[in-house]
Amino acid sequence: MAIVVMKFGGTSVGSIERINRVASHVAREVRAGNQVAVVVSAMSGETNRLIGLTQEAASLHDAKEYDTVVATGEQVTCGLLAMNLQQYGIRARSWLGWQIPIRTVGLHSAARIDSIGTDGLMADLENGVVTVIPGFQGVSLDGRVTTLGRGGSDTSAVAVAAALNAERCDIYTDVDGVYTTDPRIESKARKIDRISYEEMLELASQGAKVLQTRSVQLAKVHNVKLKVLSSFIDPENCTEDDLAGTLVCDEGDIVEQLVVSGIAYSRDEAKITLRHVPDKPGIAAEIFGNLADAGVNVDMIVQNTSEDGKTTDLTFTVPEAEADRAVTSLRDAARKGEFGEIQADKNVSKISIVGTGMRSHSGVARKMFETLAAKGINILVISTSEIKVSVLIESEYTELAVRALHSAYELDKV
């Protein structure tokens, strides 16, 4: 019998009616003869509500007590789903993170999974019991409840699948798979049948929100096959096509790689430029060291040397939410005369093309630049990797750029 891990996010368990539908999906897998472990998130909106309560109680709260509070959302969902499965005549029980245990290390509210105990879970699975497990939570080495940070339920599901040596990990969400781009922008966007871990990692990190980056990285390391499915299909009247979803797997499991597999975008970007930076060793280390100390994540970086060769202009991007913190962290250096002015622009978007086929095809970046130029879209910053090209543009051209590139790489015709 195959072990299948099924993960359901907040929108999938957002009400008792939706939890009942989730139970139907689980029942379908049980009837197919599989051993099933289910990982669930808190009901949609519940985590935000709990976070709000912690902020009302104490603005400077204890991180350990914060985790104790916010982890309860998943606990509620576990119990409700186990009850519902029992209504279907399916043997089921809920397991909390400390009971398994899911051991974690690192800071509270941003913990990392260190190990997962499987004895109890395997005993239940072998006896035909569906195990219902809370995502997002674990237990520290000193026995305190911990949480993994936002999006941690996907990571929990992959970690459980790896620990149980599951055949696959099915991620049920509000879309029926991974698309070549956002269908809300491009109506001709096409669902991808198979995509490599590397491509999914790039798409997720560049703005595609179907899967959380950390979970895809973990799946790649442990070679856990992921399938993205919709939890809103009718579990009692669905076809094989409805259940096909998108399989995220090793590149070797894909017969033919496309040159470009998808177009991702992110509006949550800010561009920061430092003028007249001294062109000398150590200055970049100091600048980005200050940003790191302030907890600012830097992405795209471009440096232009001035004509006199004595100063440079340094441009980089940060998440829009961190832009003000980034500027504040650099002001002291500017006051000391280490560089000139600081310019911040939040009216930008990042557009990325992703595909493992880029490794063996030339002219991919050229087509991107020509396509944007033909639409009168100016490129502000360029960043590349082996299977990705990203550009920063003015945010008002985001949708035009996505549609133009989707057509240029013929992603609607594959």
Secondary structure, 3 states (H helix, E strand, C coil): CCEEEEEECCHHHCCHHHHHHHHHHHHHHHHCCCEEEEEECCCCCHHHHHHHHHHHHCCCCCHHHHHHHHCHHHHHHHHHHHHHHHHCCCCEEECCCCCCCEEEECCCCCCEEEEECCHHHHHHHHCCCEEEEECCEEECCCCCEEECCCCHHHHHHHHHHHHCCCCEEEEEECCCCCECCCCCCCCCCCECCEEEHHHHHHHHHCCCCCCCHHHHHHHHHHCCCEEEEECCCCCCCCCCCCCCCEEEECHHHCCCCCCCCEEEEEEEEEEEEEEEEECCCCHHHHHHHHHHHCCCCCCCEEEEECCCCCEEEEEEEEEHHHHHHHHHHHHHHHHCCCCCCEEEEEEEEEEEEECHHHHHCCCHHHHHHHHHHHCCCCCCEEEEECCEEEEEEEHHHHHHHHHHHHHHCCCCCC
